[in-house]
Amino acid sequence: MGTGTGTGTETGPGRGRDRDGDGDGWGWGWDRDGDRTGIGTGTRTRTRTRTGTGCSPVLQAARGYARSVTKNRKDIPSHLDDLPPTMLKKDYANLPIMNSVDDVVKRLLSLEMASQREKLKVKTQQLVEKVRRSPNDNGSFEVQVAILTAKIRTLEEHLQRHPKDKRNRRFMLMGLDRRRKMLGYLRRVNYSTFENTCTQLGIQYSPPQPYARRLTKRWMVKKALCIKVFQEKQKLQAAERLRKRREWQARAKAAREQQEKQVQEKQAQEGTPV
């Protein structure tokens, strides 16, 4: 898109026209002034001048179309924002020596300098403390629901920033399904615990819809045929089952008689009246 002038010197073997006429393709090298310098070598000076535009309007438009556009991403709120930055990490929170260390060390070991993984550990511990049955409870259904809730919320925030991440979307759906099953079990077994868990963790539980199959003529005919086949099979197997039952009853009766006979013989040998 402008004007430029370049000058260069090129030195090398002067391969070109066969100036000496011996048929080998090599000849004398020549300077710009026409002086012969020697066989197979030469020095040439080139001057290039370029004038005009750098690219066409079509190419400029294409480059402008292909230029990346910076999107203004909104700040997505996180469930880790309520953690105070002065709180210590989970591994250093209960150490007695932390009361006597310097402020700089406390800041380095606080959540202000912590990664998201370490913040997630602290958040998970807080959720577990809300629903655990005792200080030593680490595996009850309520604790597992709290751990899954922290992971699910982290994955939800990640998918809001990266909606095409199918791998983590699959993990989130698997966690939701597992948590739904656990909450359904708590709802059937202990409703008060289920209600307290949902309240403390801020979970809105929706029971699954009952399965309803659409009745069609083809499905009803198929079901009637299956029932008829099952009944015919039961009739064919009834005689065999009756024979096996009578054999088992006969063996059990023989075993009882044998046992009673052995008891009578033993009592007779000991001299006790029967």
DRENMIRO-153534 format. One record per residue (C-alpha): residue number from 0; residue in three letters; x negated, y negated, z. Coordinates in pm, whole numbers. Last residue first. Example, Ala and Ser with C-alpha at 12.3 -4.5 7.8 and 13.67 -1.06 7.14 Angstrom:
+------+------+--------+--------+--------+
| resi | resn |      X |      Y |      Z |
+------+------+--------+--------+--------+
|    1 |  ser |  -1367 |    106 |    714 |
|    0 |  ala |  -1230 |    450 |    780 |
+------+------+--------+--------+--------+
***
This chain:
+------+------+--------+--------+--------+
| resi | resn |      X |      Y |      Z |
+------+------+--------+--------+--------+
|  273 |  val |   4007 |   9513 |   7554 |
|  272 |  pro |   3868 |   9615 |   7884 |
|  271 |  thr |   3497 |   9543 |   7930 |
|  270 |  gly |   3268 |   9834 |   7904 |
|  269 |  glu |   2985 |   9648 |   7727 |
|  268 |  gln |   3003 |   9885 |   7432 |
|  267 |  ala |   3378 |   9835 |   7397 |
|  266 |  gln |   3335 |   9454 |   7398 |
|  265 |  lys |   3081 |   9478 |   7117 |
|  264 |  glu |   3306 |   9704 |   6912 |
|  263 |  gln |   3601 |   9465 |   6957 |
|  262 |  val |   3392 |   9163 |   6848 |
|  261 |  gln |   3266 |   9350 |   6541 |
|  260 |  lys |   3623 |   9438 |   6440 |
|  259 |  glu |   3737 |   9077 |   6478 |
|  258 |  gln |   3453 |   8962 |   6248 |
|  257 |  gln |   3536 |   9221 |   5987 |
|  256 |  glu |   3904 |   9126 |   5996 |
|  255 |  arg |   3818 |   8759 |   5953 |
|  254 |  ala |   3585 |   8833 |   5658 |
|  253 |  ala |   3849 |   9046 |   5490 |
|  252 |  lys |   4107 |   8766 |   5524 |
|  251 |  ala |   3865 |   8508 |   5376 |
|  250 |  arg |   3785 |   8736 |   5084 |
|  249 |  ala |   4158 |   8793 |   5017 |
|  248 |  gln |   4233 |   8419 |   5036 |
|  247 |  trp |   3951 |   8343 |   4789 |
|  246 |  glu |   4079 |   8607 |   4548 |
|  245 |  arg |   4432 |   8468 |   4579 |
|  244 |  arg |   4310 |   8113 |   4499 |
|  243 |  lys |   4107 |   8231 |   4198 |
|  242 |  arg |   4410 |   8408 |   4051 |
|  241 |  leu |   4635 |   8106 |   4108 |
|  240 |  arg |   4379 |   7873 |   3938 |
|  239 |  glu |   4363 |   8103 |   3636 |
|  238 |  ala |   4742 |   8119 |   3611 |
|  237 |  ala |   4774 |   7739 |   3637 |
|  236 |  gln |   4505 |   7668 |   3372 |
|  235 |  leu |   4740 |   7707 |   3077 |
|  234 |  lys |   5009 |   7500 |   3248 |
|  233 |  gln |   4760 |   7223 |   3333 |
|  232 |  lys |   4647 |   7211 |   2971 |
|  231 |  glu |   5005 |   7172 |   2855 |
|  230 |  gln |   5055 |   6883 |   3103 |
|  229 |  phe |   4740 |   6706 |   2984 |
|  228 |  val |   4838 |   6740 |   2618 |
|  227 |  lys |   5182 |   6592 |   2694 |
|  226 |  ile |   5032 |   6299 |   2886 |
|  225 |  cys |   4789 |   6226 |   2602 |
|  224 |  leu |   5070 |   6234 |   2345 |
|  223 |  ala |   5282 |   5994 |   2552 |
|  222 |  lys |   4983 |   5756 |   2579 |
|  221 |  lys |   4924 |   5763 |   2203 |
|  220 |  val |   5290 |   5692 |   2131 |
|  219 |  met |   5286 |   5399 |   2377 |
|  218 |  trp |   4965 |   5255 |   2226 |
|  217 |  arg |   5103 |   5273 |   1870 |
|  216 |  lys |   5428 |   5106 |   1972 |
|  215 |  thr |   5242 |   4819 |   2136 |
|  214 |  leu |   5221 |   4704 |   2494 |
|  213 |  arg |   4964 |   4433 |   2557 |
|  212 |  arg |   4752 |   4541 |   2846 |
|  211 |  ala |   4755 |   4337 |   3164 |
|  210 |  tyr |   4454 |   4335 |   3394 |
|  209 |  pro |   4511 |   4122 |   3700 |
|  208 |  gln |   4337 |   3782 |   3693 |
|  207 |  pro |   4023 |   3756 |   3900 |
|  206 |  pro |   4047 |   3560 |   4225 |
|  205 |  ser |   3923 |   3200 |   4206 |
|  204 |  tyr |   3677 |   3099 |   4476 |
|  203 |  gln |   3581 |   2734 |   4517 |
|  202 |  ile |   3243 |   2736 |   4688 |
|  201 |  gly |   3127 |   2449 |   4910 |
|  200 |  leu |   2876 |   2658 |   5104 |
|  199 |  gln |   3029 |   2603 |   5449 |
|  198 |  thr |   3390 |   2627 |   5327 |
|  197 |  cys |   3338 |   2933 |   5108 |
|  196 |  thr |   3157 |   3115 |   5388 |
|  195 |  asn |   3422 |   3021 |   5647 |
|  194 |  glu |   3704 |   3151 |   5425 |
|  193 |  phe |   3526 |   3479 |   5359 |
|  192 |  thr |   3447 |   3526 |   5726 |
|  191 |  ser |   3815 |   3468 |   5811 |
|  190 |  tyr |   3927 |   3705 |   5534 |
|  189 |  asn |   3728 |   4002 |   5656 |
|  188 |  val |   3755 |   4317 |   5442 |
|  187 |  arg |   3947 |   4213 |   5129 |
|  186 |  arg |   3811 |   3858 |   5104 |
|  185 |  leu |   3461 |   3975 |   5195 |
|  184 |  tyr |   3473 |   4226 |   4906 |
|  183 |  gly |   3598 |   3959 |   4665 |
|  182 |  leu |   3320 |   3725 |   4781 |
|  181 |  met |   3063 |   3993 |   4704 |
|  180 |  lys |   3211 |   4060 |   4360 |
|  179 |  arg |   3220 |   3690 |   4273 |
|  178 |  arg |   2858 |   3650 |   4384 |
|  177 |  arg |   2748 |   3930 |   4148 |
|  176 |  asp |   2939 |   3781 |   3856 |
|  175 |  leu |   2798 |   3435 |   3920 |
|  174 |  gly |   2444 |   3573 |   3943 |
|  173 |  met |   2481 |   3760 |   3613 |
|  172 |  leu |   2618 |   3444 |   3451 |
|  171 |  met |   2320 |   3243 |   3578 |
|  170 |  phe |   2070 |   3502 |   3454 |
|  169 |  arg |   2233 |   3499 |   3109 |
|  168 |  arg |   2214 |   3120 |   3098 |
|  167 |  asn |   1848 |   3148 |   3199 |
|  166 |  arg |   1775 |   3357 |   2889 |
|  165 |  lys |   1999 |   3153 |   2658 |
|  164 |  asp |   1808 |   2827 |   2705 |
|  163 |  lys |   1995 |   2621 |   2445 |
|  162 |  pro |   2155 |   2383 |   2699 |
|  161 |  his |   1818 |   2259 |   2830 |
|  160 |  arg |   1885 |   1961 |   3059 |
|  159 |  gln |   2230 |   2077 |   3171 |
|  158 |  leu |   2098 |   2432 |   3167 |
|  157 |  his |   1835 |   2348 |   3431 |
|  156 |  glu |   2095 |   2189 |   3658 |
|  155 |  glu |   2313 |   2502 |   3634 |
|  154 |  leu |   2010 |   2723 |   3700 |
|  153 |  thr |   1937 |   2539 |   4025 |
|  152 |  arg |   2303 |   2567 |   4130 |
|  151 |  ile |   2302 |   2941 |   4062 |
|  150 |  lys |   1982 |   3000 |   4261 |
|  149 |  ala |   2113 |   2816 |   4569 |
|  148 |  thr |   2448 |   3000 |   4549 |
|  147 |  leu |   2276 |   3338 |   4516 |
|  146 |  ile |   2089 |   3282 |   4842 |
|  145 |  ala |   2411 |   3176 |   5020 |
|  144 |  val |   2604 |   3478 |   4886 |
|  143 |  gln |   2328 |   3709 |   5007 |
|  142 |  val |   2344 |   3553 |   5354 |
|  141 |  glu |   2723 |   3598 |   5370 |
|  140 |  phe |   2700 |   3960 |   5254 |
|  139 |  ser |   2457 |   4043 |   5533 |
|  138 |  gly |   2086 |   4085 |   5466 |
|  137 |  asn |   1882 |   3841 |   5676 |
|  136 |  asp |   2060 |   3831 |   6012 |
|  135 |  asn |   1795 |   3795 |   6284 |
|  134 |  pro |   1913 |   3453 |   6404 |
|  133 |  ser |   2271 |   3587 |   6418 |
|  132 |  arg |   2581 |   3589 |   6191 |
|  131 |  arg |   2429 |   3384 |   5908 |
|  130 |  val |   2656 |   3129 |   5739 |
|  129 |  lys |   2508 |   2783 |   5793 |
|  128 |  glu |   2148 |   2895 |   5851 |
|  127 |  val |   2149 |   3063 |   5507 |
|  126 |  leu |   2235 |   2734 |   5337 |
|  125 |  gln |   1948 |   2556 |   5512 |
|  124 |  gln |   1702 |   2833 |   5426 |
|  123 |  thr |   1804 |   2817 |   5061 |
|  122 |  lys |   1741 |   2442 |   5058 |
|  121 |  val |   1394 |   2490 |   5210 |
|  120 |  lys |   1303 |   2759 |   4958 |
|  119 |  leu |   1439 |   2546 |   4673 |
|  118 |  lys |   1212 |   2261 |   4778 |
|  117 |  glu |    915 |   2495 |   4755 |
|  116 |  arg |   1014 |   2601 |   4403 |
|  115 |  gln |   1077 |   2240 |   4301 |
|  114 |  ser |    720 |   2148 |   4391 |
|  113 |  ala |    618 |   1975 |   4712 |
|  112 |  met |    435 |   1643 |   4752 |
|  111 |  glu |    731 |   1453 |   4903 |
|  110 |  leu |    849 |   1780 |   5057 |
|  109 |  ser |    581 |   1749 |   5323 |
|  108 |  leu |    245 |   1925 |   5345 |
|  107 |  leu |     49 |   1643 |   5181 |
|  106 |  arg |    239 |   1388 |   5389 |
|  105 |  lys |    162 |   1576 |   5708 |
|  104 |  val |   -205 |   1587 |   5616 |
|  103 |  val |   -210 |   1210 |   5559 |
|  102 |  asp |    -33 |   1156 |   5889 |
|  101 |  asp |   -311 |   1341 |   6073 |
|  100 |  val |   -253 |   1665 |   6258 |
|   99 |  ser |   -148 |   1704 |   6621 |
|   98 |  asn |    221 |   1798 |   6593 |
|   97 |  met |    150 |   2027 |   6295 |
|   96 |  ile |    -51 |   2256 |   6521 |
|   95 |  pro |    267 |   2405 |   6665 |
|   94 |  leu |    361 |   2566 |   6328 |
|   93 |  asn |    738 |   2588 |   6272 |
|   92 |  ala |    768 |   2370 |   5958 |
|   91 |  tyr |    446 |   2481 |   5788 |
|   90 |  asp |    565 |   2768 |   5565 |
|   89 |  lys |    903 |   2604 |   5493 |
|   88 |  lys |    752 |   2276 |   5379 |
|   87 |  leu |    765 |   1977 |   5610 |
|   86 |  met |   1046 |   1721 |   5600 |
|   85 |  thr |    933 |   1366 |   5524 |
|   84 |  pro |   1092 |   1369 |   5178 |
|   83 |  pro |   1442 |   1423 |   5326 |
|   82 |  leu |   1637 |   1689 |   5133 |
|   81 |  asp |   1961 |   1540 |   4995 |
|   80 |  asp |   1821 |   1530 |   4641 |
|   79 |  leu |   1789 |   1910 |   4619 |
|   78 |  his |   2144 |   1959 |   4487 |
|   77 |  ser |   2034 |   1765 |   4182 |
|   76 |  pro |   2200 |   1474 |   4003 |
|   75 |  ile |   2132 |   1457 |   3628 |
|   74 |  asp |   1972 |   1130 |   3521 |
|   73 |  lys |   2103 |   1054 |   3177 |
|   72 |  arg |   1891 |   1129 |   2874 |
|   71 |  asn |   1841 |    845 |   2628 |
|   70 |  lys |   1748 |   1028 |   2313 |
|   69 |  thr |   1430 |    937 |   2124 |
|   68 |  val |   1479 |    986 |   1753 |
|   67 |  ser |   1211 |   1172 |   1565 |
|   66 |  arg |   1110 |   1029 |   1228 |
|   65 |  ala |   1231 |   1247 |    940 |
|   64 |  tyr |   1471 |    984 |    806 |
|   63 |  gly |   1206 |    712 |    813 |
|   62 |  arg |    963 |    933 |    627 |
|   61 |  ala |   1226 |   1011 |    365 |
|   60 |  ala |   1302 |    641 |    318 |
|   59 |  gln |    933 |    564 |    270 |
|   58 |  leu |    905 |    850 |     20 |
|   57 |  val |   1198 |    712 |   -182 |
|   56 |  pro |   1050 |    362 |   -170 |
|   55 |  ser |    727 |    494 |   -328 |
|   54 |  cys |    403 |    523 |   -140 |
|   53 |  gly |     76 |    331 |    -84 |
|   52 |  thr |    155 |     44 |   -322 |
|   51 |  gly |    -89 |    -66 |   -590 |
|   50 |  thr |   -458 |   -116 |   -660 |
|   49 |  arg |   -735 |    136 |   -626 |
|   48 |  thr |  -1093 |     57 |   -739 |
|   47 |  arg |  -1364 |    318 |   -758 |
|   46 |  thr |  -1737 |    263 |   -813 |
|   45 |  arg |  -1965 |    560 |   -874 |
|   44 |  thr |  -2343 |    578 |   -859 |
|   43 |  arg |  -2518 |    879 |  -1005 |
|   42 |  thr |  -2854 |   1026 |   -914 |
|   41 |  gly |  -3001 |   1318 |  -1106 |
|   40 |  thr |  -3162 |   1653 |  -1075 |
|   39 |  gly |  -3180 |   1960 |  -1301 |
|   38 |  ile |  -3477 |   1853 |  -1507 |
|   37 |  gly |  -3617 |   1511 |  -1441 |
|   36 |  thr |  -3549 |   1138 |  -1410 |
|   35 |  arg |  -3444 |   1036 |  -1762 |
|   34 |  asp |  -3361 |    668 |  -1768 |
|   33 |  gly |  -3013 |    569 |  -1890 |
|   32 |  asp |  -2948 |    280 |  -1651 |
|   31 |  arg |  -2682 |    484 |  -1471 |
|   30 |  asp |  -2938 |    753 |  -1408 |
|   29 |  trp |  -2978 |   1071 |  -1610 |
|   28 |  gly |  -3063 |   1429 |  -1520 |
|   27 |  trp |  -3225 |   1637 |  -1794 |
|   26 |  gly |  -3070 |   1955 |  -1904 |
|   25 |  trp |  -2907 |   2275 |  -1795 |
|   24 |  gly |  -2652 |   2477 |  -1991 |
|   23 |  asp |  -2895 |   2752 |  -2075 |
|   22 |  gly |  -2880 |   2703 |  -2453 |
|   21 |  asp |  -3232 |   2567 |  -2500 |
|   20 |  gly |  -3115 |   2236 |  -2646 |
|   19 |  asp |  -3284 |   2003 |  -2396 |
|   18 |  arg |  -2963 |   1807 |  -2332 |
|   17 |  asp |  -2744 |   2108 |  -2253 |
|   16 |  arg |  -2448 |   1900 |  -2126 |
|   15 |  gly |  -2354 |   1937 |  -1766 |
|   14 |  arg |  -2552 |   2053 |  -1463 |
|   13 |  gly |  -2754 |   1769 |  -1315 |
|   12 |  pro |  -2830 |   1931 |   -983 |
|   11 |  gly |  -2756 |   1698 |   -696 |
|   10 |  thr |  -2735 |   1340 |   -578 |
|    9 |  glu |  -2413 |   1137 |   -547 |
|    8 |  thr |  -2406 |    775 |   -440 |
|    7 |  gly |  -2082 |    608 |   -335 |
|    6 |  thr |  -1893 |    282 |   -380 |
|    5 |  gly |  -1532 |    221 |   -278 |
|    4 |  thr |  -1287 |    -60 |   -350 |
|    3 |  gly |   -943 |    -96 |   -196 |
|    2 |  thr |   -613 |   -270 |   -268 |
|    1 |  gly |   -289 |   -230 |    -77 |
|    0 |  met |      0 |      0 |      0 |
+------+------+--------+--------+--------+
***
